[in-house]
Amino acid sequence: MLLELLRTSPLLFALLFSSLVMALVLHELAHGLAALAFGDDTAKRAGRLTLNPLAHLDPLGTLLLLIAGFGWARPVPVNPFRLRPYRLGLFVVSIAGVVVNLVLALAGAFLFKALFYADPTAFYAAERGIYTLTGSLAVLALYFSSINLVLAVFNLLPVPPLDGSKVVASLLPLRLHPWFWRLERYSWVGFLLLVTVLREPIFRFIDWSHRVFFGAVF
C-alpha cells in the first residue's frame, strides 16, 4: 500500500511513512524511559532515549515498512538485572511499548471516526484514489490506527524475542527466571516459528483483534 501511495499521493505517502516510523520510535522509547524509571540507564547511555529515528531504525525493518507496511526498529538495550524492584520493573518495561501503541491506535481510530462522520464521501473517494484533505487525513488516521494495533498485538505474543514473552516472565516464579534468560539466547528460534509454523494462526489472531477493536470503537 505504501509504495502505491507514493505513486498516487506522494504527500500522503510521506505523512503515513513518517507516522509509522514514529510509532516504532515511540514504542522503543517507551521501553527505554520505563527502564530508566526503574533504575536501568542502559538505553540512556546508548543514546537511545531520543526521538531521532536514526537512533532506532533497523535497515531491514524499515525496508519492510516500505514494501509491506509493517516493520520493526532496533530493540532498546535493557539490563533487567538492574531494575528495582525487579519483577514490577520487568513487567512495566516489557509492556510499555505495547501500551504506547494501543494509545496511538485509539487516538488514530477516534480521529478517523470524527473525520469519517464529518465527510464520509471524502473517505470513499480516497479509497478510489481521489484525495482531498479530509479524505487523506481519514486514510492516514485509519492506517495509523491499524498499524499501531498490529504492533501492539504482535508484540504481546508470548514468544521470544517479543515483549509478551517478558511480560509472562515477570509473572513467573523467580526460580524460573534463570531458565527464561537462558532461553532468550535462542530467540532466533522463536522468530523462525513466527514466520513459519505460527504465521497463519498469528494472522488470524491479528485479524480477529482488528474486528474486535474497531467494532468496539465504532
Residue frames as qw, qx, qy, qz and C-alpha x, y, z in Angstrom:
[[0.000, 0.885, 0.466, 0.000, 0.00, 0.00, 0.00],
 [0.326, -0.769, 0.064, 0.545, 2.77, 2.45, 0.89],
 [0.352, -0.183, 0.568, 0.721, 4.52, 2.17, -2.47],
 [0.169, 0.594, 0.694, 0.370, 1.19, 2.54, -4.27],
 [0.154, -0.913, -0.298, 0.234, 0.57, 5.73, -2.29],
 [0.406, -0.492, 0.296, 0.711, 3.97, 7.02, -3.39],
 [0.246, 0.198, 0.662, 0.679, 2.67, 6.92, -6.96],
 [0.067, -0.691, -0.637, -0.335, -0.83, 8.26, -6.35],
 [0.277, -0.920, -0.110, -0.254, -0.27, 10.70, -3.47],
 [0.611, 0.320, -0.436, 0.579, 3.37, 11.48, -2.55],
 [0.175, -0.525, 0.324, -0.767, 2.33, 13.83, 0.27],
 [0.842, -0.341, 0.034, -0.417, 0.08, 11.24, 1.90],
 [0.899, 0.134, -0.345, 0.233, 2.87, 8.68, 1.49],
 [0.334, 0.454, -0.443, 0.698, 5.33, 10.97, 3.28],
 [0.462, -0.473, 0.256, -0.706, 2.89, 11.64, 6.13],
 [0.944, -0.182, -0.089, -0.261, 1.98, 7.98, 6.53],
 [0.806, 0.228, -0.404, 0.368, 5.55, 6.71, 6.39],
 [0.106, 0.499, -0.429, 0.745, 6.63, 9.34, 8.92],
 [0.649, -0.418, 0.174, -0.612, 3.80, 8.43, 11.27],
 [0.975, -0.055, -0.211, -0.047, 4.64, 4.72, 11.08],
 [0.581, 0.371, -0.457, 0.562, 8.30, 5.42, 11.77],
 [0.186, -0.491, 0.380, -0.761, 7.32, 7.46, 14.81],
 [0.868, -0.300, -0.055, -0.391, 5.09, 4.61, 16.02],
 [0.894, 0.085, -0.339, 0.280, 8.15, 2.35, 16.04],
 [0.310, 0.456, -0.391, 0.737, 10.33, 5.03, 17.63],
 [0.463, -0.496, 0.208, -0.705, 7.82, 5.76, 20.39],
 [0.947, -0.188, -0.220, -0.142, 7.47, 2.03, 21.08],
 [0.773, 0.136, -0.369, 0.498, 11.21, 1.66, 21.68],
 [0.057, 0.507, -0.284, 0.812, 11.49, 4.98, 23.53],
 [0.700, -0.496, -0.027, -0.513, 8.77, 3.84, 25.93],
 [0.931, -0.126, -0.287, 0.189, 10.85, 0.77, 26.83],
 [0.542, 0.301, -0.312, 0.720, 13.91, 2.91, 27.47],
 [0.213, -0.538, 0.160, -0.799, 12.10, 5.50, 29.58],
 [0.840, -0.420, -0.131, -0.316, 10.38, 2.80, 31.64],
 [0.860, 0.004, -0.324, 0.394, 13.73, 1.09, 32.25],
 [0.268, 0.427, -0.281, 0.816, 15.25, 4.39, 33.35],
 [0.509, -0.550, 0.025, -0.662, 12.37, 4.95, 35.78],
 [0.929, -0.350, -0.047, -0.111, 13.17, 1.59, 37.38],
 [0.554, -0.724, 0.367, 0.187, 16.90, 2.23, 37.68],
 [0.757, 0.048, 0.479, 0.442, 18.39, 0.92, 34.43],
 [0.152, 0.851, -0.098, -0.493, 20.14, 3.62, 32.40],
 [0.605, -0.061, 0.657, 0.446, 21.50, 1.26, 29.72],
 [0.422, 0.688, 0.516, 0.286, 19.32, 2.80, 26.99],
 [0.061, -0.989, -0.024, 0.131, 20.25, 6.32, 28.11],
 [0.445, -0.624, 0.492, 0.412, 23.97, 5.56, 27.96],
 [0.545, 0.159, 0.700, 0.434, 23.47, 4.03, 24.50],
 [0.058, 0.232, -0.221, -0.945, 21.87, 7.27, 23.25],
 [0.083, -0.308, -0.870, -0.375, 18.50, 5.63, 22.68],
 [0.033, -0.667, -0.609, 0.428, 16.35, 7.98, 24.77],
 [0.003, 0.363, -0.253, -0.897, 15.71, 10.19, 21.77],
 [0.627, 0.560, 0.392, -0.374, 13.01, 10.84, 19.18],
 [0.194, 0.642, -0.565, -0.481, 15.64, 10.81, 16.43],
 [0.942, 0.194, 0.068, -0.265, 14.55, 7.94, 14.12],
 [0.581, 0.604, -0.537, 0.100, 18.15, 7.32, 13.03],
 [0.165, -0.482, 0.754, -0.414, 18.96, 6.11, 16.53],
 [0.647, -0.016, 0.615, -0.451, 16.20, 3.48, 16.44],
 [0.794, 0.431, -0.077, -0.422, 15.53, 2.29, 12.88],
 [0.646, -0.201, 0.705, 0.213, 16.65, -1.10, 11.61],
 [0.136, 0.386, -0.561, -0.720, 17.54, -1.20, 7.88],
 [0.107, -0.142, -0.940, -0.292, 15.62, -4.41, 7.12],
 [0.025, 0.554, 0.733, -0.394, 12.68, -3.39, 9.30],
 [0.148, 0.597, 0.005, -0.788, 12.49, -0.03, 7.54],
 [0.139, 0.200, -0.741, -0.626, 12.63, -1.68, 4.11],
 [0.075, -0.343, -0.935, -0.055, 9.75, -3.98, 5.02],
 [0.085, 0.586, 0.445, -0.672, 7.86, -0.95, 6.28],
 [0.214, 0.458, -0.336, -0.795, 8.04, 0.48, 2.76],
 [0.236, 0.093, -0.860, -0.443, 7.19, -2.77, 1.00],
 [0.329, -0.330, -0.884, -0.047, 4.67, -4.39, 3.33],
 [0.344, -0.661, -0.120, -0.656, 3.53, -1.54, 5.57],
 [0.801, -0.590, 0.016, -0.102, 4.93, -3.36, 8.61],
 [0.609, 0.489, -0.468, 0.413, 8.40, -3.43, 10.09],
 [0.726, -0.604, -0.246, 0.219, 10.40, -3.07, 13.26],
 [0.059, 0.908, -0.323, 0.259, 13.00, -0.90, 14.95],
 [0.517, 0.292, -0.698, 0.401, 16.20, -1.90, 16.77],
 [0.646, -0.610, -0.458, 0.015, 15.31, -3.10, 20.28],
 [0.137, -0.843, 0.295, -0.428, 16.31, -0.69, 23.03],
 [0.556, 0.169, -0.733, 0.352, 19.01, -2.28, 25.23],
 [0.598, -0.617, 0.090, -0.504, 17.71, -3.10, 28.71],
 [0.328, 0.252, -0.843, 0.345, 19.56, -4.80, 31.57],
 [0.639, -0.506, -0.412, -0.407, 16.74, -6.47, 33.53],
 [0.723, -0.273, -0.492, 0.400, 19.04, -7.25, 36.47],
 [0.239, 0.076, -0.225, 0.941, 19.39, -3.52, 37.19],
 [0.370, -0.501, -0.375, -0.686, 15.63, -2.99, 37.52],
 [0.195, -0.138, -0.751, 0.616, 14.39, -2.19, 41.03],
 [0.680, -0.202, 0.677, -0.195, 12.02, -3.64, 42.01],
 [0.140, -0.256, 0.841, 0.456, 12.94, -6.38, 39.59],
 [0.245, 0.369, 0.893, 0.084, 9.61, -8.11, 38.94],
 [0.211, 0.823, 0.390, -0.354, 7.49, -4.94, 38.68],
 [0.019, -0.702, 0.374, 0.605, 10.19, -3.23, 36.63],
 [0.212, -0.087, 0.873, 0.430, 10.37, -6.14, 34.18],
 [0.262, 0.590, 0.762, -0.041, 6.60, -6.10, 33.74],
 [0.136, 0.872, 0.172, -0.438, 6.33, -2.32, 33.20],
 [0.091, -0.584, 0.553, 0.588, 9.35, -2.13, 30.88],
 [0.271, 0.062, 0.904, 0.325, 8.11, -5.07, 28.82],
 [0.211, 0.652, 0.728, 0.019, 4.59, -3.77, 28.35],
 [0.070, -0.650, -0.075, 0.753, 5.44, -0.06, 27.97],
 [0.008, -0.213, 0.598, 0.773, 5.81, -0.18, 24.17],
 [0.047, -0.394, -0.887, -0.238, 2.56, -2.10, 23.78],
 [0.063, -0.712, -0.534, 0.452, 0.68, 0.46, 25.90],
 [0.029, -0.522, 0.203, 0.828, 2.04, 3.33, 23.78],
 [0.046, -0.002, -0.773, -0.633, 0.94, 1.59, 20.57],
 [0.067, -0.547, -0.834, 0.019, -2.53, 0.93, 21.98],
 [0.043, -0.701, -0.280, 0.655, -2.91, 4.59, 22.97],
 [0.023, 0.382, -0.459, -0.802, -1.83, 5.65, 19.47],
 [0.024, -0.229, -0.899, -0.373, -4.22, 3.11, 17.92],
 [0.033, -0.679, -0.676, 0.283, -7.11, 4.54, 19.93],
 [0.030, -0.638, 0.012, 0.769, -6.15, 8.12, 19.04],
 [0.020, 0.183, -0.676, -0.713, -6.00, 7.25, 15.34],
 [0.025, -0.396, -0.904, -0.158, -9.31, 5.37, 15.46],
 [0.016, -0.735, -0.518, 0.437, -11.18, 8.22, 17.12],
 [0.005, -0.532, 0.259, 0.806, -9.65, 10.75, 14.72],
 [0.021, -0.046, -0.829, -0.558, -10.77, 8.59, 11.79],
 [0.012, -0.566, -0.816, 0.114, -14.25, 8.30, 13.29],
 [0.008, 0.719, 0.230, -0.656, -14.54, 12.09, 13.60],
 [0.027, 0.409, -0.499, -0.763, -13.27, 12.69, 10.05],
 [0.024, 0.187, 0.918, 0.348, -15.45, 9.96, 8.56],
 [0.023, 0.675, 0.707, -0.210, -18.66, 11.27, 10.11],
 [0.011, -0.656, 0.001, 0.754, -17.72, 14.80, 9.12],
 [0.493, 0.599, -0.317, -0.546, -17.42, 13.84, 5.42],
 [0.780, -0.066, 0.622, 0.003, -17.83, 10.13, 4.55],
 [0.743, 0.658, 0.126, -0.003, -17.74, 10.79, 0.81],
 [0.127, 0.869, -0.479, 0.014, -14.19, 12.13, 1.12],
 [0.508, -0.413, 0.755, -0.033, -13.02, 8.83, 2.60],
 [0.791, 0.321, 0.521, -0.028, -14.76, 6.74, -0.07],
 [0.514, 0.850, -0.111, -0.026, -13.24, 8.99, -2.74],
 [0.143, -0.755, 0.640, -0.002, -9.78, 8.46, -1.21],
 [0.725, -0.091, 0.682, -0.027, -10.31, 4.70, -1.46],
 [0.735, 0.586, 0.328, 0.094, -10.71, 5.25, -5.23],
 [0.648, 0.030, 0.156, 0.745, -7.52, 7.34, -5.37],
 [0.064, 0.741, 0.224, 0.629, -9.22, 10.76, -5.31],
 [0.542, -0.310, -0.485, 0.612, -7.59, 12.56, -2.40],
 [0.123, -0.845, -0.103, -0.509, -8.97, 15.61, -0.64],
 [0.023, 0.531, -0.581, 0.616, -7.60, 16.99, 2.63],
 [0.690, -0.280, 0.363, -0.560, -10.31, 15.33, 4.73],
 [0.966, 0.161, -0.127, -0.156, -10.10, 12.08, 2.80],
 [0.582, 0.496, -0.536, 0.358, -6.31, 11.96, 3.06],
 [0.190, -0.472, 0.589, -0.628, -6.39, 12.62, 6.80],
 [0.855, -0.136, 0.188, -0.463, -9.04, 9.93, 7.25],
 [0.904, 0.288, -0.311, 0.060, -6.93, 7.36, 5.39],
 [0.305, 0.540, -0.581, 0.527, -3.87, 8.41, 7.38],
 [0.466, -0.406, 0.473, -0.628, -5.73, 8.10, 10.69],
 [0.946, -0.010, 0.038, -0.322, -7.21, 4.70, 9.83],
 [0.822, 0.356, -0.390, 0.212, -3.95, 3.20, 8.63],
 [0.095, 0.558, -0.566, 0.599, -2.04, 4.71, 11.55],
 [0.682, -0.325, 0.357, -0.549, -4.53, 3.19, 13.99],
 [0.973, 0.131, -0.106, -0.159, -4.36, -0.18, 12.26],
 [0.659, 0.452, -0.492, 0.346, -0.56, -0.44, 12.21],
 [0.143, -0.509, 0.573, -0.626, -0.30, 0.57, 15.87],
 [0.848, -0.185, 0.221, -0.446, -2.84, -2.10, 16.76],
 [0.913, 0.286, -0.284, 0.057, -0.83, -4.68, 14.81],
 [0.331, 0.544, -0.574, 0.515, 2.36, -3.62, 16.62],
 [0.460, -0.425, 0.473, -0.620, 0.64, -3.90, 20.00],
 [0.938, -0.034, 0.111, -0.326, -0.99, -7.28, 19.37],
 [0.817, 0.409, -0.373, 0.159, 2.05, -8.79, 17.67],
 [0.209, 0.549, -0.599, 0.544, 4.42, -7.69, 20.43],
 [0.613, -0.377, 0.393, -0.572, 2.12, -9.14, 23.10],
 [0.922, 0.110, -0.341, -0.145, 2.56, -12.67, 21.73],
 [0.645, -0.660, 0.381, -0.059, 4.38, -14.74, 24.40],
 [0.924, 0.250, 0.080, 0.278, 7.14, -15.86, 22.03],
 [0.437, -0.653, 0.252, 0.565, 10.78, -14.76, 22.47],
 [0.391, -0.056, -0.305, 0.867, 12.05, -12.22, 21.50],
 [0.164, -0.626, -0.385, -0.658, 8.68, -10.38, 21.59],
 [0.164, -0.430, 0.386, -0.800, 7.63, -8.23, 24.54],
 [0.801, -0.296, -0.139, -0.502, 4.88, -10.67, 25.51],
 [0.826, 0.019, -0.517, 0.223, 7.42, -13.32, 26.49],
 [0.298, 0.215, -0.494, 0.788, 8.97, -10.93, 29.03],
 [0.508, -0.358, 0.060, -0.781, 5.54, -9.92, 30.33],
 [0.906, -0.188, -0.331, -0.186, 4.89, -13.62, 31.01],
 [0.656, 0.163, -0.524, 0.518, 8.35, -13.97, 32.58],
 [0.062, -0.401, 0.346, -0.846, 7.59, -11.15, 35.01],
 [0.735, -0.303, 0.033, -0.606, 4.67, -13.22, 36.32],
 [0.851, 0.064, -0.518, 0.052, 6.62, -16.47, 36.66],
 [0.754, -0.639, -0.002, 0.149, 8.16, -17.64, 39.97],
 [0.006, 0.905, -0.415, -0.093, 11.63, -16.15, 40.40],
 [0.640, -0.347, 0.670, 0.145, 13.23, -19.61, 40.48],
 [0.731, 0.440, 0.494, 0.169, 12.31, -20.00, 36.78],
 [0.218, 0.950, -0.061, -0.216, 13.88, -16.74, 35.64],
 [0.296, -0.588, 0.658, 0.366, 17.44, -18.08, 35.14],
 [0.531, 0.212, 0.791, 0.217, 15.94, -20.67, 32.77],
 [0.390, 0.838, 0.368, -0.101, 13.99, -17.96, 30.96],
 [0.028, 0.903, -0.290, -0.316, 17.03, -15.72, 30.41],
 [0.407, -0.295, 0.787, 0.357, 18.99, -18.69, 29.06],
 [0.508, 0.505, 0.693, 0.085, 16.08, -19.35, 26.68],
 [0.205, 0.913, 0.066, -0.345, 16.32, -15.72, 25.45],
 [0.252, -0.558, 0.616, 0.495, 19.68, -16.56, 23.85],
 [0.262, 0.113, 0.880, 0.381, 17.79, -18.72, 21.37],
 [0.346, 0.573, 0.343, -0.659, 15.18, -16.13, 20.46],
 [0.234, 0.386, -0.598, -0.662, 16.04, -16.67, 16.80],
 [0.003, 0.160, 0.983, 0.091, 14.14, -19.96, 17.09],
 [0.182, 0.596, 0.601, -0.502, 11.07, -18.05, 18.19],
 [0.227, 0.584, -0.219, -0.748, 11.49, -15.69, 15.24],
 [0.129, 0.154, -0.869, -0.453, 11.61, -18.65, 12.84],
 [0.073, 0.386, 0.903, -0.174, 8.44, -20.05, 14.41],
 [0.197, 0.619, 0.296, -0.700, 6.72, -16.70, 13.99],
 [0.320, 0.547, -0.383, -0.672, 7.41, -16.53, 10.24],
 [0.269, 0.147, -0.900, -0.310, 6.74, -20.23, 9.53],
 [0.223, -0.286, -0.929, 0.080, 4.61, -22.51, 11.72],
 [0.063, -0.560, -0.591, 0.577, 2.85, -19.73, 13.64],
 [0.054, -0.057, 0.297, 0.952, 2.38, -17.36, 10.71],
 [0.291, -0.372, -0.654, -0.591, -1.18, -18.29, 9.77],
 [0.428, -0.605, -0.644, 0.192, -2.54, -18.53, 13.34],
 [0.290, -0.394, -0.175, 0.854, -0.97, -15.15, 14.11],
 [0.064, -0.096, -0.421, -0.900, -2.55, -13.54, 11.03],
 [0.383, -0.509, -0.701, -0.322, -5.94, -14.93, 12.05],
 [0.438, -0.563, -0.505, 0.486, -5.49, -13.66, 15.59],
 [0.177, -0.235, 0.045, 0.955, -4.49, -10.19, 14.38],
 [0.198, -0.278, -0.580, -0.740, -7.47, -10.14, 12.01],
 [0.440, -0.590, -0.677, 0.002, -9.76, -11.07, 14.91],
 [0.371, -0.467, -0.316, 0.738, -8.22, -8.33, 17.08],
 [0.028, 0.033, 0.299, 0.953, -8.92, -5.79, 14.32],
 [0.340, -0.462, -0.652, -0.496, -12.59, -6.77, 14.19],
 [0.493, -0.595, -0.563, 0.292, -12.93, -6.58, 17.97],
 [0.342, -0.318, -0.122, 0.876, -11.02, -3.29, 18.30],
 [0.067, -0.049, -0.324, -0.942, -12.72, -1.37, 15.51],
 [0.376, -0.495, -0.713, -0.324, -16.08, -2.89, 16.37],
 [0.431, -0.575, -0.512, 0.471, -15.72, -1.56, 19.92],
 [0.212, -0.258, 0.027, 0.942, -14.59, 1.89, 18.74],
 [0.227, -0.028, -0.419, -0.879, -17.31, 2.27, 16.11]]
